[in-house]
Amino acid sequence: MMRFLLVCVLLMCAMPSTASITDYVVKQWNIKDGLPSQSLKSVVQDNQGYMWLGTQFGLSRFDGNTFTNYNTQNSLFLPSNGINKLLIDGEGLLWIGTKNGLVVIDPEKLTAQEFNIKGPVRDILEDSQGSIWIAANGLYYIDRGQIELRDQLNNPSPIVNATAITQIVGSVSKMALSPEGIWLVNDRNLLRLTQSASDFSKLRLELTAKVALPDRLAQTIVHDLSFLNGNLYLASELGAYFLDLDDELRP
């Protein structure tokens, strides 16, 4: 039966009984150590081992000792200092979703490619084919062949037009990849998009599932969406929920 359940799990129950807090080394960094902000929105690690931190006051790279900070004053590639989402893709490129647009950079050379997406970018997802999906004021798709990374000071690349997915109306906040397609939070609903098998030479998508969010959940913020063991898990202001997908779903 398809249903939402509130997950009330104490993480301590999942930890080995022999583990204690003294078994772990904890170190804290803050603005005194060079962080632009103590509020982190997204964290990823690149192929060189550097940690990239997205904050409300810019982007930061951490080598284990020192923070190198990037913002709109010292970096031409950033459209905004407010960083919402970071993603390292299968080719090692760093995708940066900000409060005012999207950019992808080579984290080693800092060459970049800008896109025509304006407004807040809330989530970024790479599918099994290496294509990039963007959750913003709508859903967008980016073909990797469009990307041409350049030095934004001496030889800026033309802005690339991302493909808007017209089946989706309204803002998209979070996405998750499942074997059947891409799940996304769209206004008050959970939707699933599946690529049509009728024409693999073109991007053809079908809306194959639509699930209304419970009223209380629809009125709050969904912070994360994940697909695991046949279920969808949602992290929200009200707690963690999962959607049982045992039944066949239809729009």
Residue, then its C-alpha position, 0 to 999 in steps of 0.5 A: m500500500m502506498r503511504f507516507l510514514l513518519v520515521c522516528v529513529l534514534l540514531m544511537c540505536a543504529m550505532p554499535s553498542t561498544a562505540s562511545i564518544t571517546d572513540y571519535v576525534v572531533k575538530q571544529w572550524n569556524i570563521k576564526d579559522g577562515l570560513p566565510s560563514q559558520s552556516l554550511k549549505s552543501v559540502v563535497q570532495d573533489n578528485q584531488g581530495y579538496m573539500w568544497l563548502g557552500t555557504q551563504f557568503g561564498l564558496s570555500r575550498f579546504d585542504g585540511n589546513t587552510f580555507t581558500n574563499y571565493n566570492t563575487q568580489n574576487s571570482l568572476f565565475l560566481p553569479s552569487n555569494g549565496i551557495n545552495k547546492l554543490l555537486i562533483d560529477g562523474e568527470g570531476l567537475l564542480w557544479i555550483g547552484t546559487k541563489n541567482g543561477l548556476v555555474v560549473i567549474d573545473p576545480e583545479k583550473l577554475t575555468a567555468q561555464e555559465f548557464n541561462i538559469k536565473g533565480p535560486v538553484r535548489d538542487i543538482l543531480e547527475d543521472s546514469q548517463g552523465s546528464i545534469w538535472i537542475a531544480a530551480n524555478g522549474l526543472y532543467y536538463i543540461d547535455r554534457g556536450q554543451i559545456e565549454l569551460r573557459d577562463q572567465l576573465n580572458n576568454p569567457s564562454p557563451i552562456v549555455n541555454a539549459t533545456a526547460i522541461t515543460q511537463i513541470v510547472g512551478s518550482v522544484s525543490k529536491m530531486a532523487l534518482s531511482p531505477e524507474g526515473i527521477w523523483l522530484v518535489n514540485d509544489r505540493n506533489l511528488l512527481r516521477l519523470t521517466q525517459s520514453a523508450s520510443d525515441f532514444s535519440k531525443l529527450r522525451l520524458e513521461l510523467t509516470a507518477k504523481v503523489a500528493l504530499p500530506d497537508r502538513l508536509a506540503q506546507t513545510i520545507v523539504h530539505d532532502l529527498s533520497f531513494l533507498n531500498g525501494n522507498l523515498y525518504l524525505a527530510s523536512e522541517l517536521g522530521a523524516y518521512f518515507l513513502d512506501l512504493d509497494d503499489e504500482l504508481r500512476p499519475 
